[in-house]
Amino acid sequence: MKTRLVVKTHTRPRGYIDDYHPQAKTLVLLNQAVAVLTEYRTYWPLTVRQIFYRLVGAYAYEKSERAYKGLCAHLSNARRGGMIQFRAIRDDGVSVWGPTHYANPDAFWAEQRERAANYERDKQEHQPRYIEVWCESAGMQPQLARVTDRFSINVYSSSGFDSLTAKYDLAQRICDAGKSAVVLHLGDFDPSGESIFTSLTEDVRAFVQKDRIDARIDVEFRRVALTAEQVERYNLPTAPPKASDSRSTRWAGETCQLEALAPDQIAGLLEEAILDIIDVAILLKDEDEEVGERQRIAYLLPAGGAA
């Protein structure tokens, strides 16, 4: 008996949609989404869930998982069809490992000149405490980095997973910094988000206390968002805890996702938390002195790219 290979045809678009004409109802929704993206252009890329919550608040879009999945599909088609820029939305979960190679020596020197032109001091080097930012949603890292870059603070995410490797590595960075640290955390207000935060706090502190070479090195964890007080203050939409989450039995009240906060609200909360920790006078001194350092570095590099 011969077997026959059955090739399934795609039911969803692949690549670009050359002749994109959404239905009238969908077009209304997409125009609203474009308005949201335009309003928060400074914070691009936004996550789809951030757009979803802005639509719920500003345009009374249905707040349900069904509606969210529908929005995901429409935004995907709108990007394929050229109605929305790809760079406006982040929905990837890809990480990359790869070498750094150059086409030729000229390419190498060109990169060095560009790096010299953008040289900045590590603003954490002279600060009394080391700082990291951790966010539950990997998709929000670029917009958080717009706040943290000025302070030379990295933004990390374990994408909602309780990663032992990530926690150990964090503890080692704190020990290597040789000073006390503050970890600022942003995550959902729900049983899972709270559990991840608690686990991160307890594990990292235990690793640091065991591996530190100086008893003065310690770590403090601060919850920047999302808290019960913020949910009430900003009148954020809530939902019952998921029945499928075993932690829900120990959770009282409603839940809320971090992305229910507007991008500018998140940025403001994070910047406020950072400024509450750093020595601003040291920051301004570093910013002033790095100007001369940038000029000296650029002067020392070959002007024409030849060594």
N, C-alpha and C positions, 0 to 999 in steps of 0.2 A: 504493500500500500504506500503510495507516494504521499509525502507531506508537502504542504503548500505554505509558503511564507506569506503571512498577512501583514501588509504594511498599513498602519493606521494613519489616516490623514489628520492633520492638526485642526482642532476646532477653535483654537485661539490664534490671534495674529502672531506672526513671527517677523522679526525685523521691523522695518518702517511700514506704516500704513499710508500709501501714496494718495489715496482718494478718501480722506477721512471726513465723513459727514455725519456727526452724531445726531440722534433724534432731538426734537425740540426740548423735551423734558431734560434730557441729558445735557444739552447745550446750556440750559439755565444753570444747572449744577456746576458745570465746568467753568462758566463765567464767574460764578461765586467763588470757586476755588482759585481762579486767576486773581480775583480781587484780594483774597486772603494772601496769596503769594506776593502780590504787589505791595500790600501793606507791610509785610514783614520781610521785604527783600533784603534788608540789612542782615538778616539772620539766616539766609540761605546756606546750605540746603535745609529745608524743613522735612520732618518725617510725615508720612501719610496720616498718622494718628494725630499729629499736631493740627494738620489741616482739618481733619475730621472734627476735632473739638472746637475749632474756630467756626466751622460751619454750623455746628449744633448751637453755639452761643449767638452767632450773628444772624443766621438765616433759618433757625428752627429746623435744621436738618434732623432727620430721625436718629435718635440715639439708641442704636442697637447693633449687635455684632453683624447682623445681616446687612444693615445699611453701610457699615464700615467696609465689609467685604465688597459690596457693590461699588463703593467709592474707590477702593483699590483698583478694581478692574477698569473703571472709567478713567482714572488718572493714568493708568498704564497705557491705555489706548490713546489718550490725549498726548502723551509724550511720544508715542510711536507715530502719531499723526502730525506732529509739529506744532500743536496748539500750546503746549507747555514745554519749556526748556528742560532738558534732562538734568542739568545741574541744579535746578530749583528744588528737586526732591531727592532725598537719600533713602533708599530701601535695601541697600546691600548688606551682606554679612560676610564679605570676602576679606580674608587676610592674605598677605603676600610675603613670601620669603624669596629673596633673589640676590644675586651678586651686583656689585657696582662696577660696570665696565665702561670704557670710553672708545669712541671710534678711532681716535688718534690723539697725540699729545696736545694739539690745538684745542680739541674738545675738552680735555682735562683742564687746561689753563683757563678756558672760557668759563667753566663752572667755578673755578677758584675766584676769578674776578667778580662773578656774580655774587658768590658767597661773601666776598670782602665788602662789596657794596651794600650788602644787607646785614653786615655783622652787628650783633647785639651781645652785650654782656649777659651772663647768667645772673639774673636779678635775685636768685635765691642764695647765691654764694655768700653774701654778706648779711643776709637776714638772720635774725636770732633763731627762727624756727623753719624747718623744712615743710613744704606743703605739697600735697597731691589732691587732685579732684577725681572722684570716682562716680560714674553714672551708670545706672542700670541699662539704659538704652544706648547701644553703640551708634545708632543713627543720629544721636544728638551731639556726638563728640565734636564735629566741625563747628557748630554754633557756640558750644561752650568754650572751645579753644579761642574763639574771637575775644572772649573775656580774659582768659588766662594767659594768652601769649605775652601780653605786656609784662606780666609778672614772672615769666619763665617757668610757669607751672604746667605740668603735663596732665592731660585728661585720659583716664583709663576706663575701660569697660570690660566686664566679663559677660556682657550680653544677657544678664539675668541668671547666669549659672554660678553655682557655688564652687569656684575653682580653687583647689588647694594650691596648685602651682602659682596662681596669681597672688594668693595671699602670702605665700612664702617669699616670693620675689619682692613684694611690697615691703615686707619686714626687713629683707636684706638691704633694700635701698635706704631705708630709714637708718639702719645700723651703719651703712657706708657713709651717710651724710654726717654722722658724728654729732648730731644734735637732736633735740626733741622735735617731734613732727606733729602736724595736724592734718588729718584726712577729712576732706569735705565730701559729703555723699549726697547724691541726688537719685531718688528712686520712687517707685509707686507707693502710695499709701494703701497697702493691702497686706495680707498675711505673708505672702511670698517676699515682698519687698522688705518688710520688717525683719523677716527671718534671715535674709541675705545680709542685711546691715548688721544684725546681732552677731551672726557667724563671723563676718569680716572683722568686727571689733574684737571679739574674744580670741580668735585664732592669731591675728596679727600681733596683738598685744602680748600674747603668750610667747610667740616666736621672738619678738624683740627683746623681751625680758630675759630670755634664755641666751640669745646670741650677742647681745650688746657688749661692748668692751668698756663702757662707761655707764655707771648706774644712773647718771643724769639723763641718758638718752631714753625717751619714752614716747608714747604716741597717744594723741587725743583724737577722737572721732566726733565730728559734728554733722548733724543732719541738716543740710541746707534746704532740702525739699524732698518729698512732700510731707507735710505734717497735718495733723487734725486741725490745728489752729489756722493754717493756710487754706485748707479746704473751706473752712467757714468764712474766713476773711475775704476770699476772692469769690465766694459763692460758686464753687466748682461743681459740676455734675458728678453724681455718685452712683454707685451700683452695689447690690448685695455681693458679699464675698462668694467666690466660686465654690459650689458644692463639691466639685472634684478635688479641691485642695484640702488635704487632711488638716492643715493648720487652721482652717476656717472655724473649727469647733472651739478654738481658743480666741477667736476674734469677735469683738463686740462692735456692732454698728456697721456702717457702710464702708465702701472702698472707693478709691479715686486714683486715676493714673496721672503720673507726672506731666504727661503731655497735655493735660487739661489746662495747665498754666500756659498763658501766652508766652511766646519766645522772649519778648522784652521783659516780662515779669521774672522769668527764670534768669535771664542775664543780670537783672538788677539784684536779685537775691544773691546770686553767686558773687558778683563784684562786691557787694556789701560785706559778705562773709570773709572775703579775702582781705579787704581793707581793715577789717576788725582784727586781723592777725599780724599783718606786716608792719614794719617800721617805714612809714612813708618818706621820712627824711633820707633814709638809706637808699630807697628806690629812686628818688629824684637825683641824688648824687651819682648813682650808677648811670642813670640816663644821660646826665650831663657829661660824664667822663668818657662814655663809650663813643661819643662823637669824634673826639680826638683819636681814639684807638682805631676807629674805622678808617680814618684818613691815613694813619700810619701804615696799617695793614695793606691798604690799596696801593700806597706808594712803593711798597717792597715787592709787589708782584710784577712779573714781566709785562710790559705794556702791550706788546704785540702778540703775546701768546707763546713766544719761544722761550725755552729755558736758557 
